[in-house]
């Protein structure tokens, strides 16, 4: 992946030209196209707020276009509030307050904008009754300070019971409640990783995890996950030769590919971690979202290297992202160390939300069964629509998770994201998930929206794919949608 330019830095004309490489393919050389390509770089996180842009003449020379075209593109971006300029100080990225969307992949959308940039579902219906039950229990806790660095004891017990039921005996002392799985990873990085240390990751990987590694001034090193699954042998070699300080893995319906690592693969990775004494952070955010009955559940990776594995879960993908709660299951000593460093980041998770999650974890299994059935229907609708509207794409049917990892008919993912936004669909290009670069042949498309919206999104993506591919747009109009 091209470098991320951090706040306060400057990107040269040559570097920005490399980042804009996809824009220069074909005949798309208008100011609107250049402005859209820069916008995608900002939404991808590769140009962060505060980054100074090259002078107009420098950028025009690097791109091989007229200065007039560059000036017009920057004028468009200024009108949108995405960049700002001041005489003598130059031009810099200045995304307006309130424009960032969940996951940092989109901008404030028009009423008819379909957002497929964030793989997060709406709230589970049972959340309302869980909040009612939690509110009735709050008065009994009002006499206490309310600071629970480890988390609510009742919730920790229920999380421990879930791991024990999956074949990994767990005591509540091994459980720490966090403000989501991303917060848990931040704690692990702070505890185990220093500047310059290597962190092993899958490629592709979860974008916010990649950003967290870089924000820790650590170096992500990657081994590919393909449509066929994990390169376990490559990971064994990387653990031995690169000597990473930590590994970040998603073996359960990997985000974004949706693949699932079997028990044999987990056993090999656990053995490799033990041989190299490498701590492993396992993100199990999607573990409860098997969408096919024939998925053979594998033991948690911690079952094969318990003294080295930090396992994180989250309420976001199964219940609701608005709860902002997750948890860690780790060896007791690691859990204590994480609690010790936690005050530098926060003083504990909200008590009311913890009571709500405890209620949800105690709900009958049929609650999640209905949730999985809902996602299965949406997945199947989206797969069928995309295969019809985008016949040149490879659209797999994942056995679990919340998104499709589509292979496009060319390295056009960033260009497609620009075209799709013009047609009213926000999507995250494949490059957003790249640890080491590339992935322009891929795009992640979540299926968490209602079925009618997914069908509409597939229709618009089909139009965008036709435009990017250089063929004429389909004759079917987009009623009421301005195409820019």
KOLPAKOL-645710 format. One line per field, with one value per residue (C-alpha): residue number from 1; residue in three letters; chain; x, y, z. Coordinates in steps of 0.25 Angstrom, whole numbers, m for minus. Each point is the difference from the previous one (the first is absolute). Last residue first. Layout:
<fivexs>
nr c(NUM;...)
rest c(Ala;...)
kette c(A;...)
x c(X;...)
y c(Y;...)
z c(Z;...)
</fivexs>
This chain:
<fivexs>
nr c(484;483;482;481;480;479;478;477;476;475;474;473;472;471;470;469;468;467;466;465;464;463;462;461;460;459;458;457;456;455;454;453;452;451;450;449;448;447;446;445;444;443;442;441;440;439;438;437;436;435;434;433;432;431;430;429;428;427;426;425;424;423;422;421;420;419;418;417;416;415;414;413;412;411;410;409;408;407;406;405;404;403;402;401;400;399;398;397;396;395;394;393;392;391;390;389;388;387;386;385;384;383;382;381;380;379;378;377;376;375;374;373;372;371;370;369;368;367;366;365;364;363;362;361;360;359;358;357;356;355;354;353;352;351;350;349;348;347;346;345;344;343;342;341;340;339;338;337;336;335;334;333;332;331;330;329;328;327;326;325;324;323;322;321;320;319;318;317;316;315;314;313;312;311;310;309;308;307;306;305;304;303;302;301;300;299;298;297;296;295;294;293;292;291;290;289;288;287;286;285;284;283;282;281;280;279;278;277;276;275;274;273;272;271;270;269;268;267;266;265;264;263;262;261;260;259;258;257;256;255;254;253;252;251;250;249;248;247;246;245;244;243;242;241;240;239;238;237;236;235;234;233;232;231;230;229;228;227;226;225;224;223;222;221;220;219;218;217;216;215;214;213;212;211;210;209;208;207;206;205;204;203;202;201;200;199;198;197;196;195;194;193;192;191;190;189;188;187;186;185;184;183;182;181;180;179;178;177;176;175;174;173;172;171;170;169;168;167;166;165;164;163;162;161;160;159;158;157;156;155;154;153;152;151;150;149;148;147;146;145;144;143;142;141;140;139;138;137;136;135;134;133;132;131;130;129;128;127;126;125;124;123;122;121;120;119;118;117;116;115;114;113;112;111;110;109;108;107;106;105;104;103;102;101;100;99;98;97;96;95;94;93;92;91;90;89;88;87;86;85;84;83;82;81;80;79;78;77;76;75;74;73;72;71;70;69;68;67;66;65;64;63;62;61;60;59;58;57;56;55;54;53;52;51;50;49;48;47;46;45;44;43;42;41;40;39;38;37;36;35;34;33;32;31;30;29;28;27;26;25;24;23;22;21;20;19;18;17;16;15;14;13;12;11;10;9;8;7;6;5;4;3;2;1)
rest c(Unk;Unk;Unk;Unk;Unk;Unk;Unk;Unk;Unk;Unk;Unk;Unk;Unk;Unk;Unk;Unk;Unk;Unk;Unk;Unk;Unk;Unk;Unk;Unk;Unk;Unk;Unk;Unk;Unk;Unk;Unk;Unk;Unk;Unk;Unk;Unk;Unk;Unk;Unk;Unk;Unk;Unk;Unk;Unk;Unk;Unk;Unk;Unk;Unk;Unk;Unk;Unk;Unk;Unk;Unk;Unk;Unk;Unk;Unk;Unk;Unk;Unk;Unk;Unk;Unk;Unk;Unk;Unk;Unk;Unk;Unk;Unk;Unk;Unk;Unk;Unk;Unk;Unk;Unk;Unk;Unk;Unk;Unk;Unk;Unk;Unk;Unk;Unk;Unk;Unk;Unk;Unk;Unk;Unk;Unk;Unk;Unk;Unk;Unk;Unk;Unk;Unk;Unk;Unk;Unk;Unk;Unk;Unk;Unk;Unk;Unk;Unk;Unk;Unk;Unk;Unk;Unk;Unk;Unk;Unk;Unk;Unk;Unk;Unk;Unk;Unk;Unk;Unk;Unk;Unk;Unk;Unk;Unk;Unk;Unk;Unk;Unk;Unk;Unk;Unk;Unk;Unk;Unk;Unk;Unk;Unk;Unk;Unk;Unk;Unk;Unk;Unk;Unk;Unk;Unk;Unk;Unk;Unk;Unk;Unk;Unk;Unk;Unk;Unk;Unk;Unk;Unk;Unk;Unk;Unk;Unk;Unk;Unk;Unk;Unk;Unk;Unk;Unk;Unk;Unk;Unk;Unk;Unk;Unk;Unk;Unk;Unk;Unk;Unk;Unk;Unk;Unk;Unk;Unk;Unk;Unk;Unk;Unk;Unk;Unk;Unk;Unk;Unk;Unk;Unk;Unk;Unk;Unk;Unk;Unk;Unk;Unk;Unk;Unk;Unk;Unk;Unk;Unk;Unk;Unk;Unk;Unk;Unk;Unk;Unk;Unk;Unk;Unk;Unk;Unk;Unk;Unk;Unk;Unk;Unk;Unk;Unk;Unk;Unk;Unk;Unk;Unk;Unk;Unk;Unk;Unk;Unk;Unk;Unk;Unk;Unk;Unk;Unk;Unk;Unk;Unk;Unk;Unk;Unk;Unk;Unk;Unk;Unk;Unk;Unk;Unk;Unk;Unk;Unk;Unk;Unk;Unk;Unk;Unk;Unk;Unk;Unk;Unk;Unk;Unk;Unk;Unk;Unk;Unk;Unk;Unk;Unk;Unk;Unk;Unk;Unk;Unk;Unk;Unk;Unk;Unk;Unk;Unk;Unk;Unk;Unk;Unk;Unk;Unk;Unk;Unk;Unk;Unk;Unk;Unk;Unk;Unk;Unk;Unk;Unk;Unk;Unk;Unk;Unk;Unk;Unk;Unk;Unk;Unk;Unk;Unk;Unk;Unk;Unk;Unk;Unk;Unk;Unk;Unk;Unk;Unk;Unk;Unk;Unk;Unk;Unk;Unk;Unk;Unk;Unk;Unk;Unk;Unk;Unk;Unk;Unk;Unk;Unk;Unk;Unk;Unk;Unk;Unk;Unk;Unk;Unk;Unk;Unk;Unk;Unk;Unk;Unk;Unk;Unk;Unk;Unk;Unk;Unk;Unk;Unk;Unk;Unk;Unk;Unk;Unk;Unk;Unk;Unk;Unk;Unk;Unk;Unk;Unk;Unk;Unk;Unk;Unk;Unk;Unk;Unk;Unk;Unk;Unk;Unk;Unk;Unk;Unk;Unk;Unk;Unk;Unk;Unk;Unk;Unk;Unk;Unk;Unk;Unk;Unk;Unk;Unk;Unk;Unk;Unk;Unk;Unk;Unk;Unk;Unk;Unk;Unk;Unk;Unk;Unk;Unk;Unk;Unk;Unk;Unk;Unk;Unk;Unk;Unk;Unk;Unk;Unk;Unk;Unk;Unk;Unk;Unk;Unk;Unk;Unk;Unk;Unk;Unk;Unk;Unk;Unk;Unk;Unk;Unk;Unk;Unk;Unk;Unk;Unk;Unk;Unk;Unk;Unk;Unk;Unk;Unk;Unk;Unk;Unk;Unk;Unk;Unk;Unk;Unk;Unk;Unk;Unk;Unk;Unk;Unk)
kette c(A;A;A;A;A;A;A;A;A;A;A;A;A;A;A;A;A;A;A;A;A;A;A;A;A;A;A;A;A;A;A;A;A;A;A;A;A;A;A;A;A;A;A;A;A;A;A;A;A;A;A;A;A;A;A;A;A;A;A;A;A;A;A;A;A;A;A;A;A;A;A;A;A;A;A;A;A;A;A;A;A;A;A;A;A;A;A;A;A;A;A;A;A;A;A;A;A;A;A;A;A;A;A;A;A;A;A;A;A;A;A;A;A;A;A;A;A;A;A;A;A;A;A;A;A;A;A;A;A;A;A;A;A;A;A;A;A;A;A;A;A;A;A;A;A;A;A;A;A;A;A;A;A;A;A;A;A;A;A;A;A;A;A;A;A;A;A;A;A;A;A;A;A;A;A;A;A;A;A;A;A;A;A;A;A;A;A;A;A;A;A;A;A;A;A;A;A;A;A;A;A;A;A;A;A;A;A;A;A;A;A;A;A;A;A;A;A;A;A;A;A;A;A;A;A;A;A;A;A;A;A;A;A;A;A;A;A;A;A;A;A;A;A;A;A;A;A;A;A;A;A;A;A;A;A;A;A;A;A;A;A;A;A;A;A;A;A;A;A;A;A;A;A;A;A;A;A;A;A;A;A;A;A;A;A;A;A;A;A;A;A;A;A;A;A;A;A;A;A;A;A;A;A;A;A;A;A;A;A;A;A;A;A;A;A;A;A;A;A;A;A;A;A;A;A;A;A;A;A;A;A;A;A;A;A;A;A;A;A;A;A;A;A;A;A;A;A;A;A;A;A;A;A;A;A;A;A;A;A;A;A;A;A;A;A;A;A;A;A;A;A;A;A;A;A;A;A;A;A;A;A;A;A;A;A;A;A;A;A;A;A;A;A;A;A;A;A;A;A;A;A;A;A;A;A;A;A;A;A;A;A;A;A;A;A;A;A;A;A;A;A;A;A;A;A;A;A;A;A;A;A;A;A;A;A;A;A;A;A;A;A;A;A;A;A;A;A;A;A;A;A;A;A;A;A;A;A;A;A;A;A;A;A;A;A;A;A;A;A;A;A;A;A;A;A;A;A;A;A;A;A;A;A;A)
x c(m90;m12;m12;m9;m15;m2;13;m2;1;8;12;12;9;13;13;2;m2;m13;m5;4;m7;m13;1;3;m13;m8;7;m3;m14;m1;7;m10;m11;6;2;15;10;5;14;8;15;7;11;9;7;5;14;8;7;m11;m12;m14;m2;6;m12;m9;m10;m14;m9;m12;m7;4;11;5;0;9;10;0;1;13;5;m3;5;11;m9;m12;m3;2;m11;2;m14;m4;m6;6;m2;0;4;m7;10;m2;10;m3;m2;m15;m2;m15;m4;11;m2;m15;1;11;m8;m12;8;7;m13;m7;12;1;m15;3;12;m8;m12;10;6;m13;m3;12;m8;4;11;10;m10;m3;15;1;m10;7;13;m7;m5;13;8;14;13;9;6;13;11;m9;1;15;m3;m12;8;10;m10;m6;14;2;m13;2;m9;m15;m3;m13;m8;m10;m4;m15;m2;6;m12;m3;8;10;3;m1;15;10;15;9;14;8;14;m3;m11;7;m8;m14;3;m3;m14;m5;m5;m15;m3;m8;m11;m12;4;0;10;m1;4;15;m1;7;10;13;12;12;12;12;12;8;7;m3;m13;m5;3;m7;m13;1;1;m12;m8;2;m4;m13;m4;2;m13;0;m9;10;m1;0;3;m12;7;15;3;14;9;14;9;15;3;13;0;7;m8;m13;1;3;m12;m9;5;m3;m14;m3;m15;m12;m3;m6;14;6;14;10;4;9;m5;11;m2;m1;m12;m9;5;m5;m13;m2;1;m10;m9;1;m3;9;3;11;1;8;13;5;14;6;6;m7;m4;m10;m5;m9;m3;m3;m9;m8;m2;m5;m10;m5;m2;m8;m10;0;6;m4;12;m1;10;m4;m14;5;1;0;2;m10;m10;m9;12;2;m15;1;11;m8;m12;9;6;m13;m4;13;m2;13;15;1;m13;m3;m14;3;m11;m13;m6;1;m13;m7;5;m7;m13;8;6;m13;m5;13;m1;m14;5;11;m9;m2;15;6;3;12;14;9;3;3;m13;m7;m12;m2;m14;0;13;12;10;13;6;10;4;m5;m13;m2;8;m7;m3;11;5;11;12;11;10;3;11;5;3;m14;m9;m7;m10;m3;m12;m10;m8;2;15;0;m6;10;11;m5;m1;14;6;m7;5;14;m1;3;13;m3;13;0;m14;3;12;m7;m12;9;1;m10;1;m5;m9;m11;6;4;0;m12;m8;m10;11;5;m14;m1;12;m5;m13;7;8;m13;m7;12;0;10;m8;6;5;9;5;m10;6;13;m5;9;12;m4;m1;14;6;m7;5;m9;2;m1;m9;m9;6;2;m3;9;m4;m5)
y c(56;m9;6;m11;2;m13;m7;m3;m14;2;m6;9;m1;m8;6;m10;11;4;m14;m3;13;m5;m13;6;8;m13;m7;11;0;m15;2;11;m9;m11;9;4;m10;m6;6;2;m1;3;m7;1;13;m9;7;4;m7;1;1;1;15;m5;m8;12;4;3;11;m1;12;m1;10;m8;m12;7;3;m13;m7;9;m6;m14;0;m10;m8;m10;2;m11;2;m2;m1;5;m3;m13;m14;m11;10;0;5;11;m1;12;0;m2;13;2;m15;m5;12;m2;m15;3;11;m8;m12;9;6;m13;m5;13;m2;m15;4;10;m10;m11;11;2;m15;m3;6;13;0;6;11;3;1;9;10;m1;4;11;6;m1;8;m6;3;11;3;1;2;m7;m13;m3;m8;m6;m5;m6;m7;m6;m5;m6;m7;m6;7;1;15;7;9;11;12;m2;8;m11;m9;m14;m10;9;10;m8;m4;m11;0;m12;3;m12;m4;m9;m7;m4;m11;3;15;m2;m2;m14;m2;0;m9;9;m9;8;13;14;m1;14;m3;1;14;8;m11;8;m8;7;m9;0;m6;m10;m5;m15;3;9;m10;m11;9;3;m15;m3;11;m5;m14;6;7;15;6;10;12;8;13;m2;m15;m9;m5;m1;15;2;11;m5;6;3;m5;m9;2;m13;m10;7;3;m15;m5;10;m4;m14;4;7;2;m2;m4;14;5;4;6;1;14;8;12;10;6;15;m2;8;m10;m12;7;4;m15;m3;10;m5;m15;m9;m4;m5;m7;7;m2;12;4;9;14;8;m10;m11;m8;8;12;m10;m9;12;6;m14;0;14;m6;m11;9;9;m11;m11;m8;m15;m9;2;m5;m14;m7;m14;0;m10;9;m1;5;12;4;m3;10;11;m3;2;13;5;m3;6;13;4;m1;15;2;14;2;6;m9;5;1;m15;m4;11;m6;m13;6;7;m13;m7;11;1;m15;2;10;m8;m12;6;m1;13;3;m7;4;m3;15;6;m6;13;3;15;4;10;6;m6;6;m6;m14;m10;4;m12;6;13;13;13;5;11;3;m8;10;m6;11;11;11;8;13;3;m9;m13;m10;m14;m9;11;m4;13;m1;m14;6;11;m10;m7;13;4;m14;1;14;m4;m9;m15;m9;m5;5;13;3;m3;9;11;m1;0;m13;m4;2;m11;6;m10;m14;m4;m15;m1;m7;12;10;m9;m1;15;2;m10;8;13;m6;m5;13;7;m9;m11;m12;m6;m13;m1;13;m1;m14;7;10;m5;1;14;4;m5;7;13;m1;m3;9;m3;7;m12;m13;m4;m15;m7;m8;m14)
z c(m46;m1;6;6;m1;m9;m3;m15;m6;m13;5;m1;m12;1;5;12;10;m6;m1;15;5;m7;6;13;m1;m2;11;9;m3;3;13;3;m2;8;13;2;7;m13;1;m13;0;m13;m7;m12;6;11;m1;11;12;11;m10;6;m6;m13;m2;m2;11;m6;1;m10;m6;m15;2;12;m9;m11;11;6;m14;m2;13;m3;m14;m1;m10;m1;15;10;11;15;5;14;13;5;m3;m11;m11;m13;m10;m11;m11;m9;m15;2;8;0;0;10;8;2;3;10;7;1;6;10;4;3;8;8;4;3;9;8;2;5;9;7;0;9;12;6;11;m9;m2;14;3;m12;6;14;m6;m8;13;7;m10;m3;9;3;m13;m9;11;10;m8;3;12;m5;m12;9;8;m12;m4;13;0;m14;m10;m3;m5;m1;m8;2;m9;2;m12;m9;2;3;m9;m6;11;12;0;2;3;2;6;m3;5;13;m7;m13;m6;7;m2;m15;4;m3;m15;m3;m12;m9;m6;5;m8;5;11;6;15;m3;m6;10;3;m1;4;6;0;9;m7;8;m13;2;8;m12;m10;8;1;m15;m3;9;m6;m14;5;6;m12;m4;m5;m12;0;m9;7;12;3;3;13;m2;2;4;6;3;10;2;m14;m1;m16;m2;9;0;m15;m3;8;m6;m14;3;5;m13;4;m9;m14;m3;5;13;m2;10;5;8;8;5;14;2;9;m10;m11;8;3;m15;m4;11;m5;m14;3;m8;m14;2;13;11;7;9;m1;10;m4;11;11;1;12;10;m9;m12;9;6;m14;m5;12;m4;m15;6;7;12;8;11;5;2;5;15;m5;m2;m13;m5;m15;m6;m7;13;8;m9;2;15;1;m7;10;12;m6;m1;14;5;m7;m6;3;2;7;4;4;14;7;6;m14;m2;5;m8;m13;0;m6;m10;m5;m2;m8;m8;m3;m5;m10;m4;m4;m14;m3;m4;m14;m7;m1;m12;m3;m14;m6;2;m10;m2;m3;12;m4;7;10;m4;0;4;14;6;3;m8;1;m5;14;0;m14;m7;m1;m8;m3;m10;1;12;m8;m4;8;m6;5;m5;2;2;m12;m7;3;m6;m13;0;1;m12;m8;4;m4;m14;m2;4;m12;1;1;13;7;m8;4;15;0;m7;10;12;7;11;15;9;11;m1;m5;m14;0;9;m11;1;m3;m12;m5;0;m8;m10;m1;m2;m11;m7;2;m7;m12;m3;m1;m13;4;13;6;12;3;3;9;12;m10;m4;15;2;m12;4;14;12;12;15;10;2;m6;m14;m1;m9;m12;3)
</fivexs>
